[in-house]
């Protein structure tokens, strides 16, 4: 079954938000995806990662429902702790079959729930309808499932 790779990271929260709580919240509200978290590096290893959490949405999964849950997580965990002009939020990256990405930043560049849900859903639908072989996405999914830097959560 085809899956859509979606990366998620908390941005500019400066330690004020517990990422584990955010990711657990997302997982508790939806069942049509697998989730992975970045494993802790081995002692002495330095790793820089842009994404902390990956989600594999099943091809038939509801993008609008997922977008709504992501926005709820932002509202519950990040919005109450930030000043109006701060850029703290949730970065969401959809991996497309041609190797490019669609990026959203809930709470910074994406400030309206309705527009975010509509745009996110449209971008996921574009990936669903893609007639490209999907090698880039398939490779990313294979790495998630086999590489030791990722741990399956759900």
N, C-alpha and C positions, 0 to 999 in steps of 0.2 A: 504494500500500500504506500502510495506517495505521501511524503510528509513535507511540511514547510518549516524550515529552520528559522527560528526567531531568537535573536540574542537580546538579553536584557541586562542593564546595569543601572545602578543608582549613580546619579551625577551631582557633584558639588554639595553633598549632604554633610560633609566635614565630620563624620562620625556621629552625627546627631540622630541618625536613623539606623536601626538594626536591620541589616539586609536579610538576615535569616527570617525575621518576622514578615517582611514584605514577601519573600519568596514562598514561605509557608502559607500566607494568606492567598496568594495567587493559586497555589496548588489545591487549596481546600475548596475553591469555588468552581472548579472545572475538572472534567474527567477525560476529555478527548485529546490529551497530549501527554507526551513523556517530558520529563525535566532532568536536567543535568546541572551540576555545579562544578566550578573550578576546584580541583583538589589543592590542598596546601602543598607548596613546593617542598621537595626534600631539603633537609638541612644543608646549607651552603649553596643552594640554588637560588638564583635571582630570576624572577619572572615578572614581566610587565604584561598585563592583560587589560584589554578594553572592556571585555565582557566577563561578568561573574556567573552568569546563569544563562542556560540555553533551554529553549522549549521547542519541542517538535510537535507541531500541530498536525493532527491527522487531516488528510485532504478533505474529508467531509465535515471537519470541525467548524464550529461557528466563529468566524472572525469577529463579528460584531459583539458577540458574547465575551470573547477574550479581550477585545479592546475595552469594553465596559469594565471588566474586572481589573485591567491594568489601571484605568482611570480611578476606580474605587481605591486601589492600593495607594495611588498618589494622594488622593484626598484624605485617606485615613492616616498615613504614616509620614508624609512629607509636607504637604500644604500647611498643616497647623504649626509646623516648626520653622517656617521660613518667612523672611521679610518679603514684602511685595516685589521689590526690585532684584531679589536674588534669582539665580538660575537653577537652583536645586530642583531635581526632578528625576524622572525615569527615562532613560534612553532605550529605545526599542529599535532593533535593526532586523529587517526582513531580508533574508538571503534569497536572491533571485537566481533562476537557472542559468542566466548568462554570466554569472560571477559578480554582478554588481549588487548593490544593496539599496534598500529604501530605509531611510532613517527618520525617526520621530523623537522628539524630546518633550515629553509630557511635563508641563509646568514651566517650560521656557519658550521654545519656538511653537509648541502646540499648547495653546492656552484655552481652547474651547473644547469641551467634551464632545459635543455633537459633531463638530468638524473633524476631530481626531477619529472618532468611531467611523464616520463615513469614509474618510481618506484611507485609514488603515484597512478597512474592509475591502475597498476598491483595490488596494495594492495586493492584498492577499488573493483576491479573485484573479488578478492579472497573473500571479504565479500559478494558481490552479489551472488556468486556461493555457498556460505556456505550452508551445509545441516543441520547444527546444529539448534536447536530450536530457538536460538537467544534470550533467556531469559535475558541475561545480557544487550544486546542492547535495547530490548523492555523496560526493567526496567529503563534504562538511559533516554530513550525517554519519558516515562511516567513521570519521575521526572521533566524533562524539562517543560512538558506541565501542570503539576499540582502543583509543589512546588513553594512557594512564593519567593524563592531566585532568580528565573529566570523570566525575562520579555520578552515576545514575541516582536520582532522588526519588522519582515517581514514574 
